Amino acid sequence: MSADNQTTQPERSTQMTSWDPFDDLQELRQQFSQALQGWSPLGAQGGVFTPLADIEETDDAFVVELDVPGVDKGDVDVELSGRRLVVRGERKEKERKGVMRRRTRRVGEFRAEIIFPVDVDNEGVEASLDNGTLTIRAPKSVGQRRRQISVD
């Protein structure tokens, strides 16, 4: 094989370095965050963010838990229309006395939209805010609830 046809490989360091995958994940998260800044679903304004949420389905209801630390009850609006649950609110900037050196927590308006797979009882929906977690319990309509039927 001639020297013209050979591909050169980058020189590898013989020195072992410790690799921390968490550093790489943090860097990737930051790059992703920067790339998506100003973008939001459904044409919302750039400052609107979606809080983290868990949705649990039980035999008779859906339980939605949203992380909204630092948000007051009066700053949250929960609306249910058919199977569509929309939660809107605002996490307000707190007054600071010092210089902000690092910020990773979002402030401003937030919005979360959940579409339940079955009909829910609009009149039975309950919402509570405790320790930064907004919990919404949406009971399934009676006809949608799972029921065990015994065989005689």
C-alpha positions in Angstrom: 0.0 0.0 0.0 1.4 3.4 -0.9 1.8 6.3 1.5 -0.8 8.2 -0.5 -3.6 5.7 0.2 -2.9 5.4 3.9 -5.2 7.3 6.3 -3.6 8.8 9.3 -5.1 8.4 12.7 -5.0 11.1 15.3 -2.3 10.6 17.8 -3.6 9.1 21.0 -2.4 10.2 24.3 -0.6 7.6 26.4 -1.5 9.4 29.5 -4.7 8.1 31.3 -7.2 10.8 32.3 -10.3 10.2 34.4 -13.5 10.6 32.5 -16.6 11.8 34.3 -19.7 11.1 32.3 -21.7 13.5 34.5 -19.5 16.4 33.3 -20.3 15.5 29.7 -24.1 15.2 30.5 -24.0 18.7 32.2 -22.3 20.2 29.2 -24.8 18.5 26.9 -27.7 19.8 29.0 -26.3 23.4 28.9 -25.8 23.2 25.1 -29.3 21.8 24.6 -30.7 24.6 26.8 -28.9 27.3 24.9 -30.1 25.8 21.6 -33.7 25.8 22.7 -33.7 29.2 24.4 -36.5 31.3 23.0 -38.3 28.3 21.5 -41.5 27.0 23.1 -44.3 24.7 22.0 -47.6 26.0 20.7 -46.2 29.4 19.7 -45.9 30.6 23.3 -43.7 33.5 24.2 -40.0 32.8 24.8 -40.3 33.3 28.6 -42.9 30.6 29.1 -41.6 27.3 30.5 -43.1 23.9 31.3 -42.6 22.7 34.9 -41.6 19.1 35.5 -44.6 16.8 36.0 -45.6 13.2 36.9 -48.9 11.8 35.8 -50.2 8.7 37.6 -53.2 6.7 36.6 -55.1 4.8 39.2 -58.2 2.7 38.8 -60.5 5.6 39.4 -58.5 8.8 38.7 -55.5 10.6 37.2 -53.1 12.2 39.7 -50.9 15.0 38.2 -48.0 16.4 40.3 -46.2 19.5 39.0 -43.0 20.9 40.5 -43.6 24.6 41.1 -41.4 25.6 44.0 -41.7 29.2 45.0 -45.1 29.7 43.5 -48.0 31.0 45.6 -51.6 29.5 45.3 -52.8 32.8 43.9 -50.3 32.7 41.1 -51.7 29.4 39.6 -54.7 28.8 37.4 -56.0 25.3 36.8 -58.6 24.8 34.0 -60.2 21.6 32.7 -62.2 21.5 29.5 -63.3 18.0 28.5 -60.1 15.8 28.7 -57.7 18.8 28.4 -56.1 20.1 31.6 -54.2 23.4 31.4 -52.1 24.7 34.2 -50.8 28.3 34.0 -49.0 30.4 36.5 -46.0 32.5 37.3 -42.9 32.0 39.4 -42.0 35.5 40.4 -38.5 36.8 40.7 -37.6 37.2 44.3 -35.8 40.3 45.5 -32.1 39.8 46.0 -29.6 41.8 48.0 -26.5 40.3 46.5 -25.1 39.7 43.0 -26.6 36.7 41.1 -23.6 34.5 40.3 -25.4 31.5 38.8 -29.0 30.9 37.8 -30.4 27.5 36.8 -34.0 27.9 38.2 -36.5 29.3 35.8 -38.7 32.4 36.7 -41.6 33.8 34.8 -44.7 32.3 33.3 -45.2 28.6 33.1 -47.7 26.5 31.3 -48.5 22.7 31.3 -51.1 21.0 29.1 -52.2 17.4 29.6 -54.7 15.5 27.6 -56.2 12.6 29.5 -56.8 9.4 27.4 -60.3 9.0 28.8 -63.1 11.3 30.0 -62.8 12.7 33.5 -65.4 14.0 36.0 -65.0 17.8 35.6 -67.0 18.4 38.9 -64.8 16.1 41.0 -61.4 17.6 40.1 -59.3 18.8 43.1 -56.1 20.8 43.3 -53.7 21.5 46.2 -50.4 23.1 46.5 -48.0 21.8 49.2 -44.2 22.2 49.6 -43.8 23.3 46.0 -45.8 20.5 44.5 -49.1 21.2 42.8 -51.2 18.0 43.0 -54.3 17.7 40.8 -56.6 14.7 41.2 -59.0 14.2 38.2 -61.4 11.3 38.8 -62.4 9.3 35.8 -66.0 9.4 34.6 -68.0 6.6 36.1 -68.2 4.8 32.7 -64.4 5.0 32.2 -63.4 3.5 35.6 -61.9 0.1 35.6 -64.0 -2.4 37.5 -63.3 -6.0 38.4 -66.2 -8.3 37.6 -66.5 -11.6 39.4 -67.4 -14.7 37.5 -70.1 -16.8 39.1 
